[in-house]
Amino acid sequence: MVKNTMKPMIKCANCRRMVPANPRVKNQNYCNRKACRRARKNKWKQSKIASDLDYKNDQGDYHKQWIEQHPGYYRNYRKQRPDYCDRNRGGKRVSKLEL
């Protein structure tokens, strides 16, 4: 009797690569690459915030607390990285002439 030695494959929901499925993970949708793990975590967090009001409030409280502990962080970040500011400004603003 020949045993099937092929591992089941999944298609990663982020990078679309075919990768061997981990038998310990039920309903696996993402591969183990760093970008894909990050995408999975971001999707989980977005759905958690959308569905769980307590979690959303806790995250807001945590953010406010962090801002109080790190005053001026964003101002300093923008000063040190003008290219970041220019890149963000470029796509978001619409001048009155374009309307």
Backbone bond lengths (Angstrom), bond angles and torsions (degrees), N, CA, C in turn:
res aa  C-N    CA-C-N  psi(-1)  N-CA   C-N-CA  omega(-1)  CA-C   N-CA-C  phi
1 M - - - 1.448 - - 1.523 108.68 -
2 V 1.310 116.99 127.24 1.460 122.18 -179.38 1.519 108.24 -94.97
3 K 1.322 114.69 127.64 1.467 120.02 179.97 1.524 109.71 -89.73
4 N 1.306 116.77 139.48 1.453 121.28 178.36 1.529 108.39 -73.21
5 T 1.332 117.10 113.78 1.462 121.13 -177.23 1.519 112.45 -97.92
6 M 1.313 117.66 0.61 1.471 120.60 178.65 1.519 109.77 -73.85
7 K 1.308 115.23 131.36 1.457 119.36 175.67 1.525 108.95 -79.33
8 P 1.316 116.76 144.77 1.465 117.71 175.14 1.521 109.85 -65.18
9 M 1.315 116.08 143.15 1.466 121.58 -177.40 1.529 109.53 -109.14
10 I 1.326 115.18 149.96 1.463 121.25 173.34 1.524 108.37 -124.84
11 K 1.295 115.66 157.62 1.462 121.10 174.02 1.521 106.63 -103.34
12 C 1.330 116.64 118.55 1.460 121.55 -177.44 1.524 110.04 -62.51
13 A 1.319 116.59 133.28 1.463 121.79 -178.23 1.527 112.18 -70.97
14 N 1.324 117.62 -16.34 1.464 120.45 -178.81 1.525 111.86 -99.34
15 C 1.325 117.37 -57.32 1.471 120.78 -174.42 1.524 113.30 -95.32
16 R 1.324 117.84 -9.26 1.470 124.46 177.40 1.529 113.56 66.30
17 R 1.334 117.83 17.41 1.462 120.73 176.66 1.524 109.59 -82.72
18 M 1.303 115.98 150.86 1.457 120.97 172.81 1.523 107.41 -88.09
19 V 1.330 116.87 121.61 1.461 122.15 -178.18 1.524 109.28 -132.17
20 P 1.338 117.20 153.50 1.462 118.88 177.19 1.525 110.81 -65.98
21 A 1.306 115.91 136.01 1.466 120.71 -179.92 1.518 109.99 -75.25
22 N 1.307 115.86 143.95 1.458 121.46 174.81 1.526 106.95 -84.50
23 P 1.323 118.72 120.32 1.474 120.04 -175.84 1.527 113.28 -66.02
24 R 1.328 117.73 -16.66 1.464 120.16 -179.89 1.524 112.46 -84.48
25 V 1.342 117.26 -10.46 1.466 121.03 -177.32 1.523 109.10 -107.64
26 K 1.328 115.44 114.95 1.461 119.93 177.51 1.524 108.59 -79.70
27 N 1.310 116.26 143.85 1.466 122.29 178.15 1.524 111.98 53.10
28 Q 1.314 118.03 45.60 1.460 122.16 179.97 1.523 109.95 -70.52
29 N 1.333 116.27 129.15 1.456 120.67 180.00 1.521 113.13 -121.37
30 Y 1.318 117.49 -13.35 1.461 121.69 -175.54 1.520 109.84 -124.88
31 C 1.338 116.22 150.64 1.459 120.50 176.07 1.526 109.50 -85.46
32 N 1.307 116.52 -174.49 1.454 121.34 -172.43 1.530 113.12 -95.44
33 R 1.324 118.78 6.96 1.467 120.07 178.88 1.525 109.62 -68.15
34 K 1.322 115.74 150.87 1.465 120.95 -175.06 1.529 111.55 -58.89
35 A 1.328 117.09 -45.14 1.470 120.33 -179.07 1.526 111.33 -62.70
36 C 1.326 116.16 -35.85 1.465 120.16 -179.38 1.523 111.38 -74.28
37 R 1.327 116.78 -38.50 1.468 119.48 175.56 1.519 109.80 -62.30
38 R 1.326 117.07 -40.68 1.461 121.80 179.17 1.527 110.77 -64.67
39 A 1.329 116.81 -41.32 1.467 121.13 178.33 1.526 110.72 -63.46
40 R 1.344 116.23 -41.76 1.470 120.32 178.36 1.519 110.60 -62.20
41 K 1.330 116.83 -42.98 1.455 120.87 -179.91 1.531 110.84 -65.47
42 N 1.327 117.26 -42.13 1.468 120.75 178.97 1.522 111.54 -63.53
43 K 1.333 116.59 -40.95 1.467 119.61 178.80 1.523 110.59 -64.52
44 W 1.350 116.48 -42.10 1.458 120.08 178.27 1.528 110.26 -61.24
45 K 1.334 116.45 -44.61 1.465 119.96 -177.42 1.527 111.03 -64.90
46 Q 1.333 117.75 -42.03 1.465 120.60 178.19 1.527 111.31 -61.35
47 S 1.320 116.98 -43.27 1.466 119.09 -179.43 1.525 110.90 -69.59
48 K 1.340 117.45 -34.84 1.465 121.57 178.69 1.533 110.15 -65.83
49 I 1.325 117.08 -44.20 1.459 120.86 178.94 1.531 110.60 -63.94
50 A 1.338 116.06 -38.21 1.465 119.86 -179.49 1.524 112.47 -69.63
51 S 1.335 117.51 -30.66 1.460 119.74 -173.01 1.531 114.37 -104.99
52 D 1.325 118.89 -17.58 1.458 121.67 -173.48 1.530 109.87 -122.04
53 L 1.321 116.26 103.64 1.459 121.13 -176.50 1.527 112.03 -64.75
54 D 1.331 117.97 -37.63 1.468 120.78 178.46 1.527 111.10 -62.96
55 Y 1.327 116.43 -43.52 1.472 120.52 178.94 1.522 110.17 -62.26
56 K 1.335 116.18 -42.82 1.466 120.63 179.58 1.525 110.59 -61.31
57 N 1.321 117.35 -45.05 1.460 120.89 179.39 1.522 111.59 -65.04
58 D 1.321 116.70 -40.57 1.466 120.39 178.34 1.523 111.43 -63.17
59 Q 1.327 116.84 -40.42 1.463 119.95 178.59 1.522 110.79 -65.17
60 G 1.328 117.08 -39.39 1.461 120.51 177.15 1.520 111.83 -64.10
61 D 1.346 116.38 -42.58 1.467 120.40 177.85 1.519 111.24 -63.03
62 Y 1.336 116.22 -41.44 1.456 120.42 179.86 1.529 110.54 -63.41
63 H 1.335 116.14 -41.76 1.466 120.25 179.70 1.531 111.06 -63.61
64 K 1.316 116.88 -43.26 1.472 120.41 177.68 1.523 110.94 -61.43
65 Q 1.316 116.34 -42.10 1.470 120.82 179.01 1.529 110.42 -63.63
66 W 1.335 117.06 -41.20 1.456 120.72 179.82 1.525 110.34 -64.27
67 I 1.325 116.68 -42.06 1.472 121.30 179.18 1.527 110.17 -61.33
68 E 1.327 117.76 -41.07 1.472 120.91 178.71 1.527 111.31 -64.94
69 Q 1.325 117.16 -34.91 1.457 121.00 -179.44 1.529 112.69 -79.62
70 H 1.320 118.10 -18.48 1.459 122.92 -178.10 1.529 110.27 -127.60
71 P 1.332 117.38 64.33 1.474 118.76 -177.95 1.533 110.35 -66.25
72 G 1.302 115.29 140.71 1.461 120.68 177.33 1.515 115.17 78.28
73 Y 1.311 118.39 4.97 1.469 120.13 -177.31 1.525 110.95 -60.41
74 Y 1.308 117.89 -50.64 1.459 120.58 -176.57 1.514 111.64 -67.26
75 R 1.320 117.52 -37.60 1.463 121.18 177.54 1.536 109.89 -61.33
76 N 1.332 116.52 -46.49 1.463 120.42 178.86 1.528 111.76 -65.64
77 Y 1.314 116.96 -38.42 1.464 121.36 179.07 1.528 110.12 -60.50
78 R 1.330 116.33 -46.11 1.465 120.05 -179.52 1.530 111.55 -67.34
79 K 1.343 117.44 -34.57 1.473 120.13 177.20 1.520 111.33 -64.66
80 Q 1.319 116.63 -41.07 1.461 121.33 -176.64 1.526 112.68 -78.01
81 R 1.326 117.95 -17.72 1.467 121.41 -176.88 1.529 111.15 -130.85
82 P 1.326 117.41 72.92 1.472 119.36 -179.13 1.532 112.22 -64.69
83 D 1.335 117.87 -28.82 1.458 119.61 178.63 1.526 111.35 -64.17
84 Y 1.333 117.46 -33.47 1.458 122.29 176.62 1.529 109.84 -62.85
85 C 1.311 116.40 -45.13 1.468 120.70 179.94 1.526 111.12 -64.89
86 D 1.333 116.65 -43.68 1.462 120.21 -179.67 1.523 111.43 -63.26
87 R 1.326 116.09 -40.98 1.461 120.12 179.76 1.527 110.43 -63.48
88 N 1.320 117.72 -40.59 1.459 120.73 179.65 1.514 111.71 -70.41
89 R 1.309 116.81 -39.47 1.465 119.95 -179.48 1.517 111.81 -65.61
90 G 1.320 116.86 -35.59 1.458 121.51 -174.53 1.511 114.34 -58.05
91 G 1.315 118.94 -41.20 1.444 120.91 -174.45 1.505 115.54 -93.23
92 K 1.317 118.49 -15.40 1.448 119.87 -170.94 1.523 114.78 -97.79
93 R 1.294 117.19 -31.08 1.464 119.31 -174.12 1.530 111.39 -89.63
94 V 1.300 114.87 140.51 1.445 121.71 175.59 1.516 106.40 -120.56
95 S 1.314 115.62 122.99 1.468 118.10 -178.86 1.523 110.02 -76.61
96 K 1.311 115.47 161.96 1.466 120.81 -179.61 1.526 110.23 -67.76
97 L 1.330 117.57 -25.41 1.451 120.78 179.38 1.527 111.43 -68.99
98 E 1.332 116.66 -30.28 1.463 119.94 -178.70 1.519 112.14 -76.43
99 L 1.328 117.44 -20.02 1.473 120.01 -178.64 1.458 111.28 -78.55
